[in-house]
Amino acid sequence: MYGLVTLLCLAALYFALQTESDPWGKGAWLGYAVVATAALYTQYYAAFFLLALNLAVLGRWLWQRRELRRLVPWISAQAAAALLFLPWLWYAGDRLRTYVRYKVAVESDAPRDLLAYVGQHLSAFHWGHPEGALSHWWWFGLAPLLVFVLCAGAVCLGWVRRTRSGSQAGQAWIWPSAIVLVVLVSGFAINRVLPFDPPRGERLLLLALPAYLLLLSLALWRLWDDRYVLAMSLGAMAALSLVSLVHFYSIPRYPADDYRPVAARLEMLALPSDVVVCVHPWQVGYLRAYLPDEAQRPRLVLTPREVLPRERQLWADEPARMTAELDALLGQHGRLWLPAHQAMGRVLEEKIQAVLIEQAYPVLTEWYGDSTVLFLYADGEPVDQAVHARFGDSLALAGASLNAEPLQAGWGVVAVELSWQLLKPVAETLQVGLRLSDGTGHVWAQRDSVPAGGREDFSDWALDELHTDRHGLLVPAGTPPGQYRVTLQVYRKADLAVLPASFPDGSGGEVPVGRVEVIRPLVPPPPEAVDVAQSLGVDFGGRLELLGYTLTSSRVRRQGEAVNLELAWHALNELGEDLLPRLRLIDSGDVSVAELTEKPVMGRYPTAWWRAGELVRDPHSLLVPAATPAGQYRVTMELVRALDGATVPFRPGRSQVDLGQIEVQAIERQYEPPTPTYGQVERVSSGVELFGYDLRNVVRAPGSPLEITLHWHALETPDRNYHVYVHLLNADGVILAQHDGLPQGGGRPPYGWLPGEYVADSHMLHLPVTLDDGDYQLEVGLYDPITAQRLGERLILDSKILVSAEDGCYCP
């Protein structure tokens, strides 16, 4: 558009000059009328250019004192252009005025002052839009103006002396000077009255650039006799232009508005059977350009609109129609994507989201730059689950529903419908956290959001009313087939503190919602759909590719802690045998201090079961031995055959893949026996005994927190990282409250204990608010988190907990 209007304005200038030499020539003024009209239809700012031409003609007519009849052809040409443009002005005038006022109000741009406005436009005329770091040094583009000012001064003096004699050189300055001056002044006036300052907005006045270059050429022509100054001037301008061009072609100009990441995300996660709802036509154009394979591209749907008798979005004006058509799209396609543009008011986008929150399950909310949010909504028919829970004393889960059908890895969505009841007002923002985990507790997917897809807050709800809250949890690509648990927690957004939960089968931070089955996808997702922190692309003989890995734990570990990492595999062919990843921790002397060889997915999904094209996420936990010296260590991986233990090379002589470095830090250990408040020495296993515990205020109030510190004594190093359990039991042995986890919240895992040391381990239980008055017991011990097998006999603490609503303490 900007190039076209510039070309049309140049043509208008050409025909205007022709009318000067032949005022009555029909071709000149007819051509002018046509191109002037075309310029006005192309860009409204062309009116400033035509105004400049009219002022130049009028000024020359007054200066030369010509007859009035010489203006008749020119005035006729202006009248013809105005009449040709009048229909569009009649049709679009009110709309344009409304749109401009709306745009100015929405964007809220501050007007530029005169020096900045003129200076930045002249700088852009010299060396274009400065990109990157040059944008802060835009005034460098004014350097050629110094030469121009000197030359223009000399020419101006010559023009004053020769104008009345009709000097052609002097007359050459009139037209371009009038154009540049009038266009800049008019643009500045608009900038003050209706400020609209988009990035690189100088392009709006590109139509004045040819006139400005004519002025600059005339100035340089005056230096023709002084070749040295001319060469220096041209060299300086060329150098400036070269610097600007290098930045122009090497720096992305609109990274925040780049739709290629959006298209790439759709290419990874969208099915051809999905639908993408676009509000703006240019969104359809972008996605067609960046997703050219029509067979693999999801269906693109543009929201219906009307152009005549007035332009309007039909969905915005007809909400019932929008609801019905969105419901039909969900029913037909199952999954709906919405790239919501966050500028230009986003009125319709907000209305679409409000409808989809009620009809579907929000799955993804991803920002791309500052102006695009990509939403994914899925249809679903969840089945009621027998779930009830209380979170603290302010929130109750009255019910929950979950998918019953098997879900394909990479494509399936866990549809979760929650029914909430607010019991007491809450002041802080609470988040809902959903987790998809396996039997070992490994989390495969998670979703964190405030209710209603981020559109509501618990604090906005009325007390005691039921509120429906829908969530969609995407099963990630590479999730192995099997049964998975869906759990729920609520936590404070400010400090991530999890609200204590109590439910019929126990208490803690997470509430089990139900189970879902994950199956192999009928069509494997592309390898790019597996998120990895470090891409590798290691090909093991054309059979298996290691796409990359993600270190899910910190690179700073202590003795007993696990180096948790997840390998991402792509089966290039049917394998037909078991291949085992072998992980090692290697010190600076190339000595292995820890090794783990197991079937993929912690032994649950051997490679013999994998199919060609399948993606597999493969988590492992390599434990740091208790006696490992502090220092730097390398993590490596080899692929070995289960049949004979031979390594599988990925290139001749190379089978070891480097997975980066970690640092092992030493632990401060206690070998002196502690003095617990309650001494109770009980053997838990052959290698661990309970030495005693600390417990304050054994008389508790219902709903109060209960903190207990256990003192463990290591007789030998445990063979794995056992978890500690602390249960509150009634007289019948029913668990009423509990806390499970690694000692010291994971800070002192048992695999890192050395013989003879003592470990203090604190746990916090939250007593249910509905707990009856009476005596209760505490049960403690260790268990294997993978098999859930307890170590030794059940261990009941000697101290009883007395619960009393009247006399109990509400304190840790």
Buried (B, 14 or more C-beta within 10 A) or exposed (E): EBEEBBBBBBBBBEBBEBBBEEBEBEEBBBBBBBBBBBBBBBBBBBBBBBBBBBBBBEEBBEEEEEEEEBBEBBEBBBEBBBEBBEEEEEEEEEEEEEEBEEBBEEEEBEBBEEEBBBBBBBBBBBBBBBBEEBEEEBBBBBBBBEBBEBBBEEBEEBBEEBBEEEEEBBBBBBBBBBBBBBBBBBBBEBBEEBBBEEEBBBBBBBBBBBBBBBBBEBBBEBBEEEEEBBEEBBEBBEEBBEBBEEBBEEBEEEEEBBBEBBBBBBBBBBBEEBBBBBBBEEBBEBBEEBBEEEEEBBBBBEBEBEEEEEEEBBBBEBEEEBBEBBBEBBEEBBBBBBBBBBEBEBEBBEBBBBBBBEBBBBBBBBEBBEBBBBBBBBBBEBEEBEBBBBBBEBBBBEBBBBBEBEBBBBBBBBBBBBBBBBBEEBEEEBBBBBBBBBBBEBEBBBBBBBBBBBBBBBBEBEEEEEBBBBBBBBBBBBBBBBEBBBBBBBBBEEEEEBBBBBBEEBBBBBBBBBEBBBBBBEEBBBBBBBBBEEEBEBBBEEBBBBBBBBBBBEEEBBBBBBBBBBBBBBBBEBBEEBBBBBBBBBBEEEEBBBEBBBBBBBEBBBBEBBEEBBBBBBBBBBBBBBEBEEEEBBBBBBBBEBEEEEEBBBEEEEBBBEBBEBEBEEBEBEEEEBEBEBBBEBBBBEBBBBBBBBBEBBEBBBBBBBBBBBBBBBBEBBEEBBBBBBBBBBEEEEBBBBBBBBBBEEBBBBBBBBEEBBBBBBBEBBBBBEBEEEEBBBBBBBBBBBEEEBBBEEBBBEBEBBBEEEEBBEEE
